[in-house]
Amino acid sequence: MNNNKGKVGLINRGNTCFFNSSIQVLSNIPLLTNYIFNNEFETDISNRINSHKKGENDELSKEKQQSISKIIISTDYAKLIRALWTTEYTSLEPKSLHENLQRFEPSFSGFMQQDAQECLSFILDALHEGLYYETSIHASGEIENDMDKLMVESINKWAETVSKKYSIITDIFFGQFYIQTFSEETSYKYNEIVSTKYEIFNVLNIEITGNTIYDCLSNFFSAETIDGEYELDNKMKIKAKRKINIIKSPQVLIIVLKRFAGNNRFRKLNNTVIFPINTLDISSYCIGYDVSESIYRLKSAVLHSGSLNGGHYYSYVNHIDGEWYEYNDCTCEKIDIKDNREELFKNGYILIYEKK
């Protein structure tokens, strides 16, 4: 990545600001873009293409068609990223990637305004599916205490979940939840742990429940009473509550502030939510070894201005040259992030944090 490159706008192809802003925040994640420029990408994409050539005379199943579509999306994405970081033009038209996005995902067909978060998630999923490979993951060292035992268990569960389909997306964006269920039944193990499990995540979708992101995170990670009754392994049903912690924090943390409320997203929340730019500390929501490695800084944000039906997406990005820029469709302009904090806190929708 060249410090003087990547400051390139994307031409709006008709209500595609949701798409453009998603691409710009991903383009400015060094771990991902450096991967695109080195031999790892070519190796991974070639291996995925070759895996399909082995059975090229076989009938194309729906699953295989979907897999091929993700490889095409991954290839188009890489071409666009390379263009953004090598061109002398001030803006480019992302024609091929956008057309294939519409082709392979019906919800993005036409030229209606779409959700940037759904677009971002689709692209990350396509890259994961288009670039994955099998790997070996295992814990090493001796178990000396309860924490070591917990971490070995979490690593084994992580390996069980991701080792067959591991990718650069897994490496950068995936984290792991540790979920504990406690009894709230006074007559049965009250306040004791009755079950534990692990879940993989790559986005934190958090409700807006206060004036700061810490208010929202504290609400997300607070113990929550389970609706109805919780069924134990012995089929006994009890009242219970669930507590989520992060046991493996991702290198790049994506936080989505749920500004579009209701089952059908029928209204937008314009609440100002204050969040750190230089230091986001999520250690109080973590457990295990990563507690000491859970400090992040804001790398970029997708903002949404206006109403639900007449809004516009754009992005603020901390470029590798150390300066902040506003990417707004075909334009890219340098900004002073301190002077733009009010707008950032009011319109911030998708927040991209990277570990310090």
Secondary structure as a PSIPRED ss2 file (coil, helix, strand):
# PSIPRED VFORMAT (PSIPRED V4.0)

   1 M C   1.000  0.000  0.000
   2 N C   1.000  0.000  0.000
   3 N C   1.000  0.000  0.000
   4 N C   1.000  0.000  0.000
   5 K C   1.000  0.000  0.000
   6 G C   1.000  0.000  0.000
   7 K C   1.000  0.000  0.000
   8 V C   1.000  0.000  0.000
   9 G E   0.000  0.000  1.000
  10 L E   0.000  0.000  1.000
  11 I C   1.000  0.000  0.000
  12 N C   1.000  0.000  0.000
  13 R C   1.000  0.000  0.000
  14 G C   1.000  0.000  0.000
  15 N C   1.000  0.000  0.000
  16 T C   1.000  0.000  0.000
  17 C H   0.000  1.000  0.000
  18 F H   0.000  1.000  0.000
  19 F H   0.000  1.000  0.000
  20 N H   0.000  1.000  0.000
  21 S H   0.000  1.000  0.000
  22 S H   0.000  1.000  0.000
  23 I H   0.000  1.000  0.000
  24 Q H   0.000  1.000  0.000
  25 V H   0.000  1.000  0.000
  26 L H   0.000  1.000  0.000
  27 S H   0.000  1.000  0.000
  28 N C   1.000  0.000  0.000
  29 I C   1.000  0.000  0.000
  30 P H   0.000  1.000  0.000
  31 L H   0.000  1.000  0.000
  32 L H   0.000  1.000  0.000
  33 T H   0.000  1.000  0.000
  34 N H   0.000  1.000  0.000
  35 Y H   0.000  1.000  0.000
  36 I H   0.000  1.000  0.000
  37 F H   0.000  1.000  0.000
  38 N C   1.000  0.000  0.000
  39 N H   0.000  1.000  0.000
  40 E H   0.000  1.000  0.000
  41 F H   0.000  1.000  0.000
  42 E H   0.000  1.000  0.000
  43 T H   0.000  1.000  0.000
  44 D H   0.000  1.000  0.000
  45 I H   0.000  1.000  0.000
  46 S H   0.000  1.000  0.000
  47 N H   0.000  1.000  0.000
  48 R H   0.000  1.000  0.000
  49 I H   0.000  1.000  0.000
  50 N H   0.000  1.000  0.000
  51 S H   0.000  1.000  0.000
  52 H H   0.000  1.000  0.000
  53 K H   0.000  1.000  0.000
  54 K C   1.000  0.000  0.000
  55 G C   1.000  0.000  0.000
  56 E C   1.000  0.000  0.000
  57 N C   1.000  0.000  0.000
  58 D C   1.000  0.000  0.000
  59 E C   1.000  0.000  0.000
  60 L C   1.000  0.000  0.000
  61 S C   1.000  0.000  0.000
  62 K H   0.000  1.000  0.000
  63 E H   0.000  1.000  0.000
  64 K H   0.000  1.000  0.000
  65 Q H   0.000  1.000  0.000
  66 Q H   0.000  1.000  0.000
  67 S H   0.000  1.000  0.000
  68 I H   0.000  1.000  0.000
  69 S H   0.000  1.000  0.000
  70 K H   0.000  1.000  0.000
  71 I H   0.000  1.000  0.000
  72 I H   0.000  1.000  0.000
  73 I H   0.000  1.000  0.000
  74 S H   0.000  1.000  0.000
  75 T H   0.000  1.000  0.000
  76 D H   0.000  1.000  0.000
  77 Y H   0.000  1.000  0.000
  78 A H   0.000  1.000  0.000
  79 K H   0.000  1.000  0.000
  80 L H   0.000  1.000  0.000
  81 I H   0.000  1.000  0.000
  82 R H   0.000  1.000  0.000
  83 A H   0.000  1.000  0.000
  84 L H   0.000  1.000  0.000
  85 W C   1.000  0.000  0.000
  86 T C   1.000  0.000  0.000
  87 T C   1.000  0.000  0.000
  88 E C   1.000  0.000  0.000
  89 Y C   1.000  0.000  0.000
  90 T C   1.000  0.000  0.000
  91 S E   0.000  0.000  1.000
  92 L E   0.000  0.000  1.000
  93 E C   1.000  0.000  0.000
  94 P C   1.000  0.000  0.000
  95 K H   0.000  1.000  0.000
  96 S H   0.000  1.000  0.000
  97 L H   0.000  1.000  0.000
  98 H H   0.000  1.000  0.000
  99 E H   0.000  1.000  0.000
 100 N H   0.000  1.000  0.000
 101 L H   0.000  1.000  0.000
 102 Q H   0.000  1.000  0.000
 103 R H   0.000  1.000  0.000
 104 F H   0.000  1.000  0.000
 105 E C   1.000  0.000  0.000
 106 P H   0.000  1.000  0.000
 107 S H   0.000  1.000  0.000
 108 F H   0.000  1.000  0.000
 109 S C   1.000  0.000  0.000
 110 G C   1.000  0.000  0.000
 111 F C   1.000  0.000  0.000
 112 M C   1.000  0.000  0.000
 113 Q C   1.000  0.000  0.000
 114 Q C   1.000  0.000  0.000
 115 D C   1.000  0.000  0.000
 116 A H   0.000  1.000  0.000
 117 Q H   0.000  1.000  0.000
 118 E H   0.000  1.000  0.000
 119 C H   0.000  1.000  0.000
 120 L H   0.000  1.000  0.000
 121 S H   0.000  1.000  0.000
 122 F H   0.000  1.000  0.000
 123 I H   0.000  1.000  0.000
 124 L H   0.000  1.000  0.000
 125 D H   0.000  1.000  0.000
 126 A H   0.000  1.000  0.000
 127 L H   0.000  1.000  0.000
 128 H H   0.000  1.000  0.000
 129 E H   0.000  1.000  0.000
 130 G H   0.000  1.000  0.000
 131 L H   0.000  1.000  0.000
 132 Y C   1.000  0.000  0.000
 133 Y E   0.000  0.000  1.000
 134 E C   1.000  0.000  0.000
 135 T C   1.000  0.000  0.000
 136 S C   1.000  0.000  0.000
 137 I C   1.000  0.000  0.000
 138 H C   1.000  0.000  0.000
 139 A C   1.000  0.000  0.000
 140 S C   1.000  0.000  0.000
 141 G C   1.000  0.000  0.000
 142 E C   1.000  0.000  0.000
 143 I C   1.000  0.000  0.000
 144 E C   1.000  0.000  0.000
 145 N C   1.000  0.000  0.000
 146 D H   0.000  1.000  0.000
 147 M H   0.000  1.000  0.000
 148 D H   0.000  1.000  0.000
 149 K H   0.000  1.000  0.000
 150 L H   0.000  1.000  0.000
 151 M H   0.000  1.000  0.000
 152 V H   0.000  1.000  0.000
 153 E H   0.000  1.000  0.000
 154 S H   0.000  1.000  0.000
 155 I H   0.000  1.000  0.000
 156 N H   0.000  1.000  0.000
 157 K H   0.000  1.000  0.000
 158 W H   0.000  1.000  0.000
 159 A H   0.000  1.000  0.000
 160 E H   0.000  1.000  0.000
 161 T H   0.000  1.000  0.000
 162 V H   0.000  1.000  0.000
 163 S C   1.000  0.000  0.000
 164 K C   1.000  0.000  0.000
 165 K C   1.000  0.000  0.000
 166 Y E   0.000  0.000  1.000
 167 S C   1.000  0.000  0.000
 168 I H   0.000  1.000  0.000
 169 I H   0.000  1.000  0.000
 170 T H   0.000  1.000  0.000
 171 D H   0.000  1.000  0.000
 172 I H   0.000  1.000  0.000
 173 F H   0.000  1.000  0.000
 174 F C   1.000  0.000  0.000
 175 G E   0.000  0.000  1.000
 176 Q E   0.000  0.000  1.000
 177 F E   0.000  0.000  1.000
 178 Y E   0.000  0.000  1.000
 179 I E   0.000  0.000  1.000
 180 Q E   0.000  0.000  1.000
 181 T E   0.000  0.000  1.000
 182 F E   0.000  0.000  1.000
 183 S E   0.000  0.000  1.000
 184 E C   1.000  0.000  0.000
 185 E C   1.000  0.000  0.000
 186 T C   1.000  0.000  0.000
 187 S C   1.000  0.000  0.000
 188 Y C   1.000  0.000  0.000
 189 K C   1.000  0.000  0.000
 190 Y C   1.000  0.000  0.000
 191 N C   1.000  0.000  0.000
 192 E C   1.000  0.000  0.000
 193 I E   0.000  0.000  1.000
 194 V E   0.000  0.000  1.000
 195 S E   0.000  0.000  1.000
 196 T E   0.000  0.000  1.000
 197 K E   0.000  0.000  1.000
 198 Y E   0.000  0.000  1.000
 199 E E   0.000  0.000  1.000
 200 I E   0.000  0.000  1.000
 201 F E   0.000  0.000  1.000
 202 N C   1.000  0.000  0.000
 203 V C   1.000  0.000  0.000
 204 L E   0.000  0.000  1.000
 205 N E   0.000  0.000  1.000
 206 I E   0.000  0.000  1.000
 207 E C   1.000  0.000  0.000
 208 I C   1.000  0.000  0.000
 209 T C   1.000  0.000  0.000
 210 G C   1.000  0.000  0.000
 211 N C   1.000  0.000  0.000
 212 T E   0.000  0.000  1.000
 213 I H   0.000  1.000  0.000
 214 Y H   0.000  1.000  0.000
 215 D H   0.000  1.000  0.000
 216 C H   0.000  1.000  0.000
 217 L H   0.000  1.000  0.000
 218 S H   0.000  1.000  0.000
 219 N H   0.000  1.000  0.000
 220 F H   0.000  1.000  0.000
 221 F H   0.000  1.000  0.000
 222 S C   1.000  0.000  0.000
 223 A C   1.000  0.000  0.000
 224 E E   0.000  0.000  1.000
 225 T E   0.000  0.000  1.000
 226 I C   1.000  0.000  0.000
 227 D C   1.000  0.000  0.000
 228 G C   1.000  0.000  0.000
 229 E C   1.000  0.000  0.000
 230 Y E   0.000  0.000  1.000
 231 E E   0.000  0.000  1.000
 232 L C   1.000  0.000  0.000
 233 D C   1.000  0.000  0.000
 234 N C   1.000  0.000  0.000
 235 K C   1.000  0.000  0.000
 236 M C   1.000  0.000  0.000
 237 K E   0.000  0.000  1.000
 238 I E   0.000  0.000  1.000
 239 K C   1.000  0.000  0.000
 240 A E   0.000  0.000  1.000
 241 K E   0.000  0.000  1.000
 242 R E   0.000  0.000  1.000
 243 K E   0.000  0.000  1.000
 244 I E   0.000  0.000  1.000
 245 N E   0.000  0.000  1.000
 246 I E   0.000  0.000  1.000
 247 I E   0.000  0.000  1.000
 248 K E   0.000  0.000  1.000
 249 S C   1.000  0.000  0.000
 250 P C   1.000  0.000  0.000
 251 Q C   1.000  0.000  0.000
 252 V E   0.000  0.000  1.000
 253 L E   0.000  0.000  1.000
 254 I E   0.000  0.000  1.000
 255 I E   0.000  0.000  1.000
 256 V E   0.000  0.000  1.000
 257 L E   0.000  0.000  1.000
 258 K C   1.000  0.000  0.000
 259 R C   1.000  0.000  0.000
 260 F E   0.000  0.000  1.000
 261 A E   0.000  0.000  1.000
 262 G C   1.000  0.000  0.000
 263 N C   1.000  0.000  0.000
 264 N C   1.000  0.000  0.000
 265 R C   1.000  0.000  0.000
 266 F C   1.000  0.000  0.000
 267 R E   0.000  0.000  1.000
 268 K E   0.000  0.000  1.000
 269 L C   1.000  0.000  0.000
 270 N C   1.000  0.000  0.000
 271 N C   1.000  0.000  0.000
 272 T C   1.000  0.000  0.000
 273 V C   1.000  0.000  0.000
 274 I E   0.000  0.000  1.000
 275 F C   1.000  0.000  0.000
 276 P C   1.000  0.000  0.000
 277 I C   1.000  0.000  0.000
 278 N C   1.000  0.000  0.000
 279 T C   1.000  0.000  0.000
 280 L E   0.000  0.000  1.000
 281 D E   0.000  0.000  1.000
 282 I C   1.000  0.000  0.000
 283 S H   0.000  1.000  0.000
 284 S H   0.000  1.000  0.000
 285 Y H   0.000  1.000  0.000
 286 C E   0.000  0.000  1.000
 287 I C   1.000  0.000  0.000
 288 G C   1.000  0.000  0.000
 289 Y H   0.000  1.000  0.000
 290 D H   0.000  1.000  0.000
 291 V H   0.000  1.000  0.000
 292 S H   0.000  1.000  0.000
 293 E H   0.000  1.000  0.000
 294 S C   1.000  0.000  0.000
 295 I E   0.000  0.000  1.000
 296 Y E   0.000  0.000  1.000
 297 R E   0.000  0.000  1.000
 298 L E   0.000  0.000  1.000
 299 K E   0.000  0.000  1.000
 300 S E   0.000  0.000  1.000
 301 A E   0.000  0.000  1.000
 302 V E   0.000  0.000  1.000
 303 L E   0.000  0.000  1.000
 304 H E   0.000  0.000  1.000
 305 S E   0.000  0.000  1.000
 306 G C   1.000  0.000  0.000
 307 S C   1.000  0.000  0.000
 308 L C   1.000  0.000  0.000
 309 N C   1.000  0.000  0.000
 310 G C   1.000  0.000  0.000
 311 G C   1.000  0.000  0.000
 312 H E   0.000  0.000  1.000
 313 Y E   0.000  0.000  1.000
 314 Y E   0.000  0.000  1.000
 315 S E   0.000  0.000  1.000
 316 Y E   0.000  0.000  1.000
 317 V E   0.000  0.000  1.000
 318 N E   0.000  0.000  1.000
 319 H C   1.000  0.000  0.000
 320 I C   1.000  0.000  0.000
 321 D C   1.000  0.000  0.000
 322 G C   1.000  0.000  0.000
 323 E C   1.000  0.000  0.000
 324 W E   0.000  0.000  1.000
 325 Y E   0.000  0.000  1.000
 326 E E   0.000  0.000  1.000
 327 Y E   0.000  0.000  1.000
 328 N E   0.000  0.000  1.000
 329 D C   1.000  0.000  0.000
 330 C C   1.000  0.000  0.000
 331 T E   0.000  0.000  1.000
 332 C E   0.000  0.000  1.000
 333 E E   0.000  0.000  1.000
 334 K E   0.000  0.000  1.000
 335 I E   0.000  0.000  1.000
 336 D C   1.000  0.000  0.000
 337 I C   1.000  0.000  0.000
 338 K C   1.000  0.000  0.000
 339 D C   1.000  0.000  0.000
 340 N C   1.000  0.000  0.000
 341 R H   0.000  1.000  0.000
 342 E H   0.000  1.000  0.000
 343 E H   0.000  1.000  0.000
 344 L H   0.000  1.000  0.000
 345 F H   0.000  1.000  0.000
 346 K H   0.000  1.000  0.000
 347 N H   0.000  1.000  0.000
 348 G E   0.000  0.000  1.000
 349 Y E   0.000  0.000  1.000
 350 I E   0.000  0.000  1.000
 351 L E   0.000  0.000  1.000
 352 I E   0.000  0.000  1.000
 353 Y E   0.000  0.000  1.000
 354 E E   0.000  0.000  1.000
 355 K E   0.000  0.000  1.000
 356 K C   1.000  0.000  0.000
